[in-house]
Amino acid sequence: MSDLDQLERQIRGDIDAAADEAALEAVRVAALGKKGSVSERLKGLGGMTPDERKTMGPALNGLRNRIAAALADRREALKRAGLAARLAAEAVDVTLPVRLGGLAEGRIHPVSQVIDEITAIFADLGFSVAEGPDIETDYYNFTALNFPVGHPAREMHDTFFLPPDAAGEKLVLRTHTSPVQIRSMERGTPPIRVICPGRTYRNDSDQTHTPMFHQVEGLVIDTESHIGHLKWVLEEFCKAFFEVPKVSMRFRPSFFPFTEPSMEVDIQCDRRGNEVRFGEGDDWLEILGCGMVHPNVVRAGGFDPDVYQGFAFGMGIDRIAMLKYGMPDLRAFFEADIRWLKHYGFRPLDLPSLVGGLSS
């Protein structure tokens, strides 16, 4: 074996043994650097005879080229091995499902959606939204609404009373959103057209009642409103909310302290198993209460009942949500079950409008 063959074999062995690019660079410098083993031999060509240069020149240049090619091949192999190791260490299981974003996963609670639907309908009818506190005084919750002393609604078994203050007055968790009617009259001047959605509280719990639930009140105060206006507003609301072309409504005499005359409203429907269809059938379902605002309530709001009159109505938001979307148990509204919410909830961008459709 010649001297050059032995040198080439040694360098190739070093190249193959290089474990990384740093070690390979060290081999390159040792062989082809300024003072490398191959470079030193190339420098010796100047001291050779012409005949020796004819033989050693091609041999040394061929050795240098083969070593350079071997270094390049080994460098590429090391890069591929390094990339493979990195990919293995940073592996992503592409078989896992992609996590959906908030807009795709999130759901709007049916109560929030129905409040938006109600607001869209009454806004189109010229109503604005009014709000009031959940914790009320006895005056706003009862007295100003013409509840006489000793009325059953004032009793502890129906109302959540808070401990009395220093003056002995007991605040209450409002039993209806009707106190907002008084506050709206105190703040504004006729004509007043407002709806008052919000939480209410009563000491009751079963499949169709919960201690905390949602109501919406409607109030109109002016000098000319009458029962005909009230009936038209409720009919237009029911047609828009239940998304039917026509409805048949039945107004039955009733009693509420804050309205006179007072009525309960039934809507014609067809019951098929657990499904209720409105605008057809021969059955009736109560959905709300209403009436002309009692003169004492108009007076408590700061207006002369001989000049101003109006009408009011109220309904349970949770109840009409159950009727429209076929939810059998009211208690599920408040159980925070994500499975229930994914089934009955609405997508965040499903904003109700009369143009695009309330529940589209």
LUMPAZA-206466 format. One record per residue (C-alpha): residue number from 1; x, y, z. Coordinates in steps of 0.2 Angstrom, whole numbers, plus 5000, padded with zeros to 4 digits. Example, Ala and Ser with C-alpha at 12.3 -4.5 7.8 and 13.67 -1.06 7.14 Angstrom:
   num     c1     c2     c3
     1   5062   4978   5039
     2   5068   4995   5036
This chain:
   num     c1     c2     c3
     1   5000   5000   5000
     2   5007   5017   4995
     3   5010   5031   5007
     4   4995   5041   4999
     5   4984   5026   5000
     6   4987   5024   5018
     7   4984   5043   5021
     8   4968   5043   5012
     9   4962   5028   5022
    10   4966   5036   5038
    11   4957   5052   5034
    12   4942   5043   5028
    13   4942   5033   5044
    14   4942   5050   5053
    15   4928   5056   5043
    16   4917   5041   5046
    17   4921   5042   5064
    18   4916   5061   5066
    19   4900   5061   5077
    20   4895   5079   5073
    21   4899   5094   5062
    22   4911   5101   5074
    23   4921   5084   5074
    24   4920   5084   5055
    25   4927   5102   5054
    26   4942   5096   5064
    27   4945   5082   5052
    28   4944   5094   5037
    29   4956   5106   5045
    30   4968   5092   5049
    31   4968   5086   5031
    32   4965   5101   5020
    33   4969   5116   5031
    34   4984   5127   5028
    35   4995   5115   5039
    36   4984   5099   5035
    37   4992   5083   5030
    38   4986   5084   5012
    39   4990   5102   5011
    40   5008   5100   5017
    41   5011   5087   5003
    42   5004   5098   4990
    43   5017   5111   4996
    44   5031   5099   4992
    45   5027   5098   4974
    46   5038   5113   4971
    47   5054   5104   4976
    48   5051   5089   4965
    49   5059   5086   4948
    50   5047   5088   4933
    51   5045   5069   4931
    52   5040   5067   4949
    53   5028   5082   4948
    54   5020   5074   4933
    55   5016   5058   4944
    56   5013   5066   4961
    57   5003   5081   4955
    58   4988   5072   4949
    59   4989   5060   4963
    60   4989   5073   4977
    61   4975   5084   4968
    62   4965   5068   4966
    63   4967   5064   4984
    64   4962   5082   4989
    65   4946   5081   4979
    66   4941   5064   4985
    67   4944   5070   5003
    68   4934   5086   5000
    69   4920   5075   4992
    70   4920   5063   5007
    71   4919   5078   5019
    72   4904   5085   5010
    73   4895   5069   5009
    74   4898   5066   5028
    75   4892   5084   5032
    76   4876   5081   5023
    77   4873   5064   5032
    78   4876   5073   5049
    79   4863   5087   5044
    80   4850   5074   5039
    81   4853   5064   5055
    82   4852   5080   5066
    83   4836   5085   5058
    84   4829   5068   5060
    85   4834   5068   5079
    86   4826   5085   5081
    87   4810   5080   5072
    88   4809   5065   5083
    89   4811   5075   5099
    90   4799   5089   5094
    91   4786   5076   5087
    92   4768   5082   5085
    93   4754   5069   5085
    94   4745   5074   5070
    95   4731   5062   5073
    96   4725   5073   5088
    97   4710   5084   5083
    98   4713   5102   5081
    99   4708   5112   5096
   100   4693   5124   5091
   101   4694   5142   5095
   102   4683   5152   5107
   103   4670   5157   5093
   104   4668   5139   5088
   105   4668   5131   5105
   106   4659   5144   5115
   107   4640   5145   5117
   108   4628   5159   5122
   109   4616   5153   5136
   110   4598   5152   5130
   111   4592   5165   5143
   112   4605   5177   5136
   113   4599   5173   5118
   114   4581   5175   5122
   115   4584   5192   5131
   116   4593   5198   5115
   117   4578   5191   5105
   118   4565   5200   5116
   119   4576   5216   5115
   120   4577   5216   5096
   121   4558   5214   5095
   122   4553   5228   5107
   123   4566   5239   5100
   124   4558   5238   5083
   125   4542   5243   5092
   126   4549   5258   5099
   127   4554   5252   5117
   128   4570   5255   5126
   129   4578   5244   5139
   130   4578   5250   5158
   131   4587   5241   5172
   132   4586   5242   5191
   133   4594   5234   5206
   134   4592   5216   5212
   135   4591   5221   5230
   136   4576   5232   5233
   137   4567   5241   5246
   138   4550   5236   5252
   139   4543   5252   5245
   140   4549   5249   5227
   141   4545   5230   5227
   142   4528   5231   5236
   143   4521   5248   5242
   144   4523   5258   5226
   145   4516   5244   5216
   146   4500   5244   5226
   147   4503   5229   5237
   148   4493   5231   5253
   149   4500   5227   5270
   150   4496   5209   5273
   151   4497   5203   5255
   152   4503   5185   5253
   153   4517   5190   5242
   154   4525   5200   5257
   155   4526   5184   5267
   156   4542   5175   5272
   157   4537   5159   5263
   158   4537   5168   5246
   159   4550   5182   5248
   160   4568   5182   5252
   161   4571   5196   5265
   162   4588   5202   5271
   163   4591   5205   5289
   164   4584   5222   5295
   165   4595   5238   5295
   166   4598   5250   5309
   167   4581   5258   5306
   168   4573   5241   5306
   169   4569   5241   5287
   170   4571   5224   5278
   171   4578   5224   5260
   172   4572   5211   5249
   173   4578   5201   5234
   174   4566   5208   5221
   175   4551   5196   5217
   176   4548   5203   5200
   177   4555   5216   5189
   178   4540   5228   5191
   179   4550   5240   5203
   180   4559   5245   5187
   181   4543   5253   5182
   182   4542   5264   5196
   183   4561   5269   5194
   184   4558   5272   5176
   185   4543   5284   5179
   186   4553   5293   5192
   187   4568   5296   5180
   188   4558   5300   5164
   189   4544   5310   5157
   190   4530   5303   5146
   191   4529   5296   5134
   192   4538   5281   5142
   193   4540   5265   5133
   194   4552   5253   5141
   195   4555   5234   5144
   196   4564   5229   5160
   197   4573   5212   5158
   198   4582   5205   5173
   199   4584   5192   5187
   200   4570   5189   5200
   201   4569   5179   5216
   202   4556   5169   5225
   203   4556   5155   5237
   204   4551   5141   5226
   205   4559   5126   5217
   206   4553   5112   5206
   207   4553   5107   5187
   208   4545   5123   5182
   209   4551   5135   5196
   210   4568   5140   5203
   211   4573   5152   5217
   212   4581   5163   5204
   213   4573   5166   5187
   214   4572   5179   5174
   215   4557   5190   5169
   216   4554   5204   5157
   217   4542   5218   5161
   218   4535   5231   5148
   219   4528   5248   5153
   220   4519   5261   5142
   221   4514   5278   5150
   222   4506   5292   5140
   223   4490   5301   5138
   224   4481   5290   5125
   225   4486   5272   5127
   226   4472   5259   5130
   227   4469   5240   5130
   228   4468   5239   5111
   229   4486   5245   5110
   230   4491   5233   5123
   231   4483   5218   5113
   232   4492   5224   5097
   233   4509   5225   5105
   234   4507   5207   5113
   235   4501   5200   5097
   236   4516   5207   5087
   237   4528   5201   5100
   238   4521   5184   5100
   239   4521   5182   5081
   240   4539   5189   5080
   241   4546   5179   5095
   242   4538   5162   5090
   243   4541   5166   5072
   244   4524   5162   5066
   245   4513   5172   5053
   246   4498   5173   5065
   247   4493   5170   5083
   248   4477   5168   5092
   249   4477   5175   5109
   250   4464   5174   5123
   251   4463   5187   5137
   252   4456   5181   5153
   253   4451   5192   5168
   254   4463   5191   5183
   255   4470   5201   5197
   256   4487   5210   5200
   257   4489   5223   5213
   258   4498   5235   5201
   259   4486   5234   5186
   260   4467   5237   5184
   261   4459   5229   5174
   262   4471   5214   5175
   263   4472   5200   5162
   264   4481   5183   5159
   265   4485   5179   5141
   266   4484   5162   5133
   267   4490   5158   5116
   268   4483   5145   5104
   269   4494   5130   5102
   270   4495   5112   5097
   271   4503   5100   5109
   272   4511   5085   5101
   273   4520   5075   5114
   274   4534   5086   5121
   275   4532   5098   5107
   276   4521   5114   5107
   277   4517   5123   5091
   278   4510   5140   5091
   279   4498   5148   5078
   280   4488   5131   5076
   281   4479   5118   5085
   282   4464   5119   5097
   283   4473   5120   5114
   284   4478   5135   5124
   285   4494   5139   5135
   286   4496   5154   5147
   287   4512   5164   5143
   288   4510   5181   5152
   289   4500   5193   5163
   290   4496   5211   5158
   291   4484   5225   5162
   292   4481   5244   5162
   293   4493   5252   5175
   294   4484   5255   5191
   295   4481   5274   5195
   296   4490   5272   5212
   297   4505   5265   5203
   298   4505   5280   5191
   299   4503   5291   5206
   300   4518   5283   5214
   301   4528   5286   5199
   302   4525   5304   5200
   303   4512   5307   5188
   304   4493   5312   5189
   305   4482   5297   5184
   306   4469   5309   5178
   307   4481   5314   5164
   308   4492   5299   5161
   309   4488   5281   5159
   310   4496   5266   5152
   311   4498   5247   5151
   312   4510   5235   5158
   313   4514   5216   5155
   314   4526   5204   5161
   315   4532   5186   5157
   316   4545   5173   5162
   317   4560   5173   5151
   318   4565   5156   5156
   319   4547   5149   5153
   320   4546   5156   5135
   321   4563   5150   5131
   322   4557   5132   5136
   323   4542   5134   5125
   324   4551   5140   5110
   325   4566   5129   5111
   326   4558   5113   5118
   327   4568   5112   5135
   328   4559   5101   5147
   329   4566   5106   5164
   330   4569   5123   5170
   331   4582   5118   5183
   332   4594   5113   5169
   333   4596   5132   5165
   334   4606   5134   5181
   335   4616   5118   5183
   336   4631   5124   5173
   337   4631   5107   5163
   338   4643   5111   5148
   339   4634   5096   5139
   340   4617   5104   5141
   341   4624   5121   5135
   342   4633   5114   5120
   343   4616   5106   5115
   344   4604   5120   5118
   345   4617   5135   5118
   346   4619   5147   5103
   347   4635   5152   5094
   348   4643   5168   5099
   349   4639   5176   5082
   350   4621   5171   5081
   351   4615   5188   5085
   352   4596   5189   5084
   353   4588   5202   5072
   354   4571   5204   5064
   355   4580   5205   5047
   356   4591   5190   5048
   357   4579   5179   5059
   358   4579   5178   5078
   359   4585   5160   5079
   360   4593   5158   5062
